[in-house]
Amino acid sequence: MLPIDFAPMEGITGYAFRNAHCRTYGGISRYFTPFITVNQNCLFKKSEERDVLPENNSALHGSLPADPASREDRLAGERGTALLVPQFLTGHGDQLLWGVRTLYGMGYREINWNLGCPSPTVTKRGRGAGLLAEPDRVDWILDAVFEGMEREGLKASLSIKMRPGLDSNENFPALMEVINRYPLDEIILHPRLAARGYGGAPDEEVFAEATAACRHPLIWNGDVRSPADAARIRDRFPTIAGIMIGRGLLIDPALAEEIAAAEPGTEAGQGSEKGLFPGGVPAGGGEGARVKGGWQDLRIFT
């Protein structure tokens, strides 16, 4: 059974949403935080710091041993067993290293670097997918981070969530060469150019190229909205290490359990029939109230 990860979605999948979903549904191996930015003074935004505080993510576990063998431990996917992975958005090696160091001190053992955000306000600043046009800069950042992690004894794993390019696939082979030189834990690939945003179909041919070129475990991300979608991706790319789902889990919060139940040799999942909250949104205040606005926004995906 392939691990299913919940993709980060800014403004929606914050800690209140993650706690509620994790307590209600199973099948998720890891939840990824919406990206955390680091300013020039190496400080988090207060709201982003609150989102990643372990005490605010009580339904999830906040660490993953930096051991490749631990990958198999992610297959359980039972309610309350999911891991939390913080994601960073930065175009500077010193900031990324500071982030790894800070989160390591908070108990996190896996950190993800965002090279996929397609927002023009992000890419124009040389962050997110904007870095895909500069393989040499990606190389410099990774070199600085891994050298610093070794020097400081930070036994954390670093993964990358990325796209094949900004407005073309021209640099994709060079990016793969750079990425293959470093001990990354895995690559999560959303096979759409950043310039396309979320429009059109994912490019399965470029993902096939990645499966041949990438030396790290590779995870599929993009347009999985049913067990049939997951089965098709698994059958076409049998060597992938997992599937990451975003919008599909917003439309159907029990999708991961349904995917697990549909796999040969598995028993039916135990997904809730009531939805994440009765009536689709929480009725009370507190943590549930912070989920309400984002949950109402999900109408745009249906």
NUPA-982199 format. One record per residue (C-alpha): x, y, z. Coordinates in Angstrom, 2 decimals, decimal comma, always signed. Example, Ala and Ser with C-alpha at 12.3 -4.5 7.8 and 13.67 -1.06 7.14 Angstrom:
BEGIN
[[+12,30; -4,50; +7,80]]
[[+13,67; -1,06; +7,14]]
REM end
This chain:
BEGIN
[[+0,00; +0,00; +0,00]]
[[+1,40; +3,37; -1,00]]
[[+1,64; +6,09; +1,66]]
[[-0,79; +8,98; +1,13]]
[[+0,37; +12,48; +2,11]]
[[-1,86; +15,52; +2,58]]
[[-0,54; +18,43; +0,50]]
[[-0,09; +21,87; +2,04]]
[[-2,66; +24,47; +0,96]]
[[-2,14; +28,02; +2,14]]
[[-5,05; +29,49; +4,07]]
[[-6,80; +26,11; +4,39]]
[[-4,70; +23,29; +5,85]]
[[-3,53; +25,05; +9,01]]
[[-3,20; +23,32; +12,36]]
[[-6,90; +23,51; +13,22]]
[[-7,82; +21,80; +9,97]]
[[-5,06; +19,20; +10,31]]
[[-6,03; +18,27; +13,87]]
[[-9,70; +17,93; +12,93]]
[[-8,99; +15,87; +9,83]]
[[-6,46; +13,61; +11,55]]
[[-8,85; +12,85; +14,42]]
[[-11,72; +12,09; +12,06]]
[[-10,12; +10,23; +9,18]]
[[-7,36; +7,70; +8,65]]
[[-5,20; +6,81; +5,71]]
[[-2,88; +9,83; +5,86]]
[[+0,82; +9,16; +6,35]]
[[+1,97; +12,78; +6,69]]
[[+0,49; +16,26; +6,72]]
[[+2,64; +19,06; +5,29]]
[[+2,32; +22,57; +6,67]]
[[+1,62; +25,48; +4,35]]
[[+4,97; +27,06; +3,60]]
[[+6,82; +28,93; +6,31]]
[[+8,76; +32,00; +5,26]]
[[+11,91; +33,29; +6,96]]
[[+12,73; +36,99; +6,91]]
[[+16,19; +38,57; +6,60]]
[[+16,55; +38,52; +10,38]]
[[+15,87; +34,76; +10,49]]
[[+12,53; +35,05; +12,22]]
[[+9,20; +33,35; +11,55]]
[[+5,97; +35,21; +11,11]]
[[+3,96; +34,84; +14,32]]
[[+1,06; +33,13; +12,55]]
[[+3,40; +30,64; +10,86]]
[[+5,20; +29,93; +14,12]]
[[+1,85; +29,19; +15,80]]
[[+0,98; +26,82; +12,97]]
[[+4,04; +24,66; +13,51]]
[[+4,20; +24,66; +17,33]]
[[+3,96; +21,03; +18,51]]
[[+1,38; +21,95; +21,17]]
[[-0,91; +23,26; +18,42]]
[[-0,66; +19,99; +16,49]]
[[-1,71; +17,63; +19,23]]
[[-3,33; +15,13; +16,86]]
[[-0,11; +14,59; +14,93]]
[[+3,41; +13,42; +15,65]]
[[+6,12; +15,94; +14,94]]
[[+9,22; +13,91; +14,19]]
[[+10,50; +11,34; +11,76]]
[[+13,79; +9,47; +12,36]]
[[+16,34; +10,38; +9,70]]
[[+16,65; +6,76; +8,63]]
[[+15,59; +5,47; +5,18]]
[[+14,25; +2,33; +6,84]]
[[+11,68; +4,48; +8,66]]
[[+9,88; +5,04; +5,36]]
[[+8,05; +1,76; +5,89]]
[[+6,76; +3,04; +9,22]]
[[+4,64; +5,59; +7,35]]
[[+2,34; +2,97; +5,89]]
[[+0,02; +2,62; +8,87]]
[[-2,08; +5,70; +8,22]]
[[-4,39; +5,08; +11,16]]
[[-6,17; +7,96; +12,83]]
[[-3,82; +9,85; +15,08]]
[[-0,66; +8,23; +13,68]]
[[+0,18; +10,76; +10,95]]
[[+3,38; +12,78; +11,00]]
[[+3,70; +16,52; +10,53]]
[[+6,29; +17,88; +8,11]]
[[+7,03; +21,63; +8,11]]
[[+7,64; +23,19; +4,70]]
[[+9,95; +26,16; +4,07]]
[[+9,81; +28,79; +1,35]]
[[+13,11; +30,59; +0,89]]
[[+15,70; +31,35; -1,76]]
[[+18,66; +31,58; +0,63]]
[[+20,79; +28,80; +2,05]]
[[+21,44; +30,54; +5,37]]
[[+17,70; +30,98; +5,94]]
[[+16,93; +27,38; +5,08]]
[[+19,69; +26,15; +7,39]]
[[+18,39; +28,37; +10,19]]
[[+14,93; +26,93; +9,63]]
[[+16,19; +23,35; +9,75]]
[[+18,14; +24,14; +12,94]]
[[+15,16; +25,82; +14,61]]
[[+12,65; +23,12; +13,73]]
[[+15,10; +20,40; +14,69]]
[[+15,23; +21,99; +18,12]]
[[+11,43; +21,77; +18,25]]
[[+11,55; +18,02; +17,61]]
[[+11,04; +17,87; +13,85]]
[[+13,21; +15,42; +11,98]]
[[+11,94; +16,00; +8,45]]
[[+11,75; +19,37; +6,73]]
[[+10,50; +20,07; +3,22]]
[[+11,78; +22,80; +0,89]]
[[+9,23; +24,38; -1,47]]
[[+10,38; +24,67; -5,09]]
[[+6,88; +24,49; -6,50]]
[[+4,78; +27,50; -5,47]]
[[+3,60; +29,08; -8,75]]
[[+2,38; +32,42; -7,37]]
[[+3,98; +35,32; -9,30]]
[[+4,45; +37,23; -6,04]]
[[+6,64; +34,33; -4,89]]
[[+8,45; +33,42; -8,11]]
[[+9,42; +37,03; -8,89]]
[[+11,34; +37,09; -5,60]]
[[+13,36; +34,02; -6,54]]
[[+11,50; +31,67; -4,25]]
[[+9,28; +28,65; -4,80]]
[[+9,10; +27,73; -8,49]]
[[+11,12; +30,85; -9,30]]
[[+14,26; +28,89; -8,35]]
[[+13,59; +26,29; -11,03]]
[[+15,04; +28,67; -13,62]]
[[+18,34; +28,72; -11,70]]
[[+19,77; +25,21; -11,20]]
[[+23,13; +26,66; -10,10]]
[[+21,44; +28,59; -7,31]]
[[+19,60; +25,46; -6,17]]
[[+23,01; +23,77; -6,09]]
[[+24,54; +26,54; -3,94]]
[[+21,66; +26,45; -1,48]]
[[+21,72; +22,67; -1,09]]
[[+25,49; +22,67; -0,70]]
[[+25,31; +25,31; +2,05]]
[[+22,48; +23,55; +3,87]]
[[+23,94; +20,05; +3,86]]
[[+27,39; +21,33; +4,80]]
[[+25,84; +23,25; +7,69]]
[[+23,72; +20,30; +8,82]]
[[+26,77; +18,05; +8,91]]
[[+28,87; +20,65; +10,73]]
[[+26,19; +21,19; +13,37]]
[[+25,23; +17,54; +13,75]]
[[+21,62; +18,05; +12,66]]
[[+20,30; +14,54; +12,01]]
[[+17,32; +15,75; +10,02]]
[[+16,14; +14,70; +6,58]]
[[+15,39; +17,23; +3,85]]
[[+12,92; +16,67; +1,04]]
[[+11,87; +18,86; -1,88]]
[[+8,43; +19,57; -3,31]]
[[+8,84; +20,88; -6,85]]
[[+7,56; +21,29; -10,38]]
[[+9,47; +20,45; -13,57]]
[[+10,02; +24,10; -14,45]]
[[+8,83; +27,68; -14,28]]
[[+7,61; +28,29; -17,83]]
[[+9,38; +25,43; -19,66]]
[[+10,98; +22,05; -18,92]]
[[+14,30; +23,23; -20,32]]
[[+16,12; +23,19; -16,98]]
[[+14,59; +19,97; -15,68]]
[[+17,53; +17,68; -16,64]]
[[+19,98; +20,10; -15,01]]
[[+17,80; +20,28; -11,89]]
[[+17,76; +16,49; -11,67]]
[[+21,55; +16,40; -11,92]]
[[+21,83; +18,89; -9,05]]
[[+19,26; +17,13; -6,90]]
[[+20,90; +13,74; -7,43]]
[[+24,16; +15,00; -5,91]]
[[+22,66; +15,54; -2,45]]
[[+21,33; +13,11; +0,22]]
[[+17,73; +14,25; -0,04]]
[[+15,07; +12,09; +1,56]]
[[+12,68; +12,25; -1,38]]
[[+11,30; +14,39; -4,19]]
[[+7,61; +15,29; -4,43]]
[[+6,91; +16,23; -8,04]]
[[+3,83; +18,08; -9,25]]
[[+4,25; +17,59; -13,02]]
[[+2,84; +20,89; -14,21]]
[[+4,86; +23,93; -15,19]]
[[+4,48; +26,69; -12,62]]
[[+3,22; +29,03; -15,35]]
[[+0,20; +26,74; -15,78]]
[[-0,79; +26,96; -12,15]]
[[-3,33; +24,19; -11,61]]
[[-4,82; +24,24; -15,11]]
[[-4,78; +21,43; -17,63]]
[[-3,74; +17,86; -17,02]]
[[-0,52; +16,93; -15,20]]
[[+2,28; +16,02; -17,59]]
[[+2,72; +12,29; -17,08]]
[[+5,50; +12,12; -19,65]]
[[+7,71; +14,50; -17,68]]
[[+6,97; +12,48; -14,54]]
[[+8,05; +9,35; -16,42]]
[[+11,31; +11,15; -17,25]]
[[+11,74; +11,92; -13,57]]
[[+11,27; +8,27; -12,56]]
[[+14,17; +7,40; -14,85]]
[[+16,41; +10,32; -13,89]]
[[+15,81; +10,82; -10,17]]
[[+17,93; +8,78; -7,76]]
[[+15,74; +9,61; -4,78]]
[[+12,33; +8,19; -3,83]]
[[+9,75; +10,00; -5,96]]
[[+6,22; +10,95; -4,93]]
[[+3,41; +11,85; -7,31]]
[[+1,39; +15,02; -6,66]]
[[-1,49; +16,24; -8,82]]
[[-5,15; +15,57; -9,65]]
[[-5,78; +12,41; -7,63]]
[[-9,48; +12,66; -6,77]]
[[-10,63; +9,05; -6,60]]
[[-9,35; +5,55; -5,84]]
[[-9,34; +4,95; -9,59]]
[[-7,00; +7,91; -10,11]]
[[-4,63; +6,57; -7,45]]
[[-4,71; +3,07; -8,94]]
[[-3,93; +4,40; -12,41]]
[[-0,94; +6,40; -11,16]]
[[+0,31; +3,44; -9,12]]
[[-0,01; +1,12; -12,13]]
[[+1,69; +3,49; -14,55]]
[[+4,50; +4,38; -12,11]]
[[+5,01; +1,25; -9,99]]
[[+8,30; +2,49; -8,50]]
[[+6,90; +5,63; -6,85]]
[[+7,25; +5,95; -3,08]]
[[+3,85; +7,51; -2,46]]
[[+1,11; +9,89; -3,55]]
[[+0,43; +13,40; -2,28]]
[[-3,14; +14,70; -2,52]]
[[-4,48; +18,19; -1,92]]
[[-7,71; +19,22; -3,61]]
[[-8,97; +15,64; -3,82]]
[[-8,95; +15,40; -0,02]]
[[-10,76; +18,70; +0,29]]
[[-13,54; +17,47; -1,97]]
[[-13,66; +14,06; -0,25]]
[[-11,99; +14,10; +3,20]]
[[-12,18; +10,27; +3,42]]
[[-10,38; +9,76; +0,11]]
[[-7,21; +8,28; +1,61]]
[[-9,23; +5,62; +3,44]]
[[-11,16; +4,89; +0,26]]
[[-7,92; +4,45; -1,68]]
[[-6,63; +2,04; +0,96]]
[[-9,89; +0,09; +0,95]]
[[-9,80; -0,24; -2,84]]
[[-6,33; -1,79; -2,91]]
[[-6,20; -5,55; -3,44]]
[[-5,91; -7,55; -0,23]]
[[-7,13; -4,79; +2,08]]
[[-10,28; -4,58; +4,15]]
[[-12,75; -1,73; +3,81]]
[[-11,68; +1,51; +5,47]]
[[-13,48; +3,09; +8,38]]
[[-14,12; +6,55; +6,93]]
[[-16,67; +8,71; +8,64]]
[[-19,89; +9,35; +6,75]]
[[-20,61; +12,61; +8,51]]
[[-17,87; +14,64; +6,83]]
[[-15,17; +16,59; +8,61]]
[[-17,83; +18,46; +10,59]]
[[-21,61; +17,98; +10,76]]
[[-23,12; +20,05; +8,00]]
[[-19,68; +20,64; +6,46]]
[[-18,52; +23,37; +8,89]]
[[-18,11; +23,50; +12,67]]
[[-20,94; +24,96; +14,70]]
[[-18,95; +26,09; +17,74]]
[[-16,05; +28,38; +18,45]]
[[-12,47; +27,63; +19,39]]
[[-10,34; +25,54; +17,07]]
[[-13,29; +24,59; +14,90]]
[[-14,09; +28,22; +14,22]]
[[-10,66; +28,71; +12,70]]
[[-11,39; +25,93; +10,23]]
[[-14,76; +27,29; +9,14]]
[[-13,61; +29,96; +6,71]]
[[-11,26; +27,63; +4,85]]
[[-13,85; +24,84; +4,73]]
[[-16,42; +27,14; +3,14]]
[[-13,82; +28,09; +0,53]]
[[-13,73; +24,47; -0,62]]
[[-16,83; +25,12; -2,70]]
[[-14,52; +26,42; -5,41]]
[[-13,14; +22,91; -5,92]]
[[-16,48; +21,16; -6,43]]
REM end
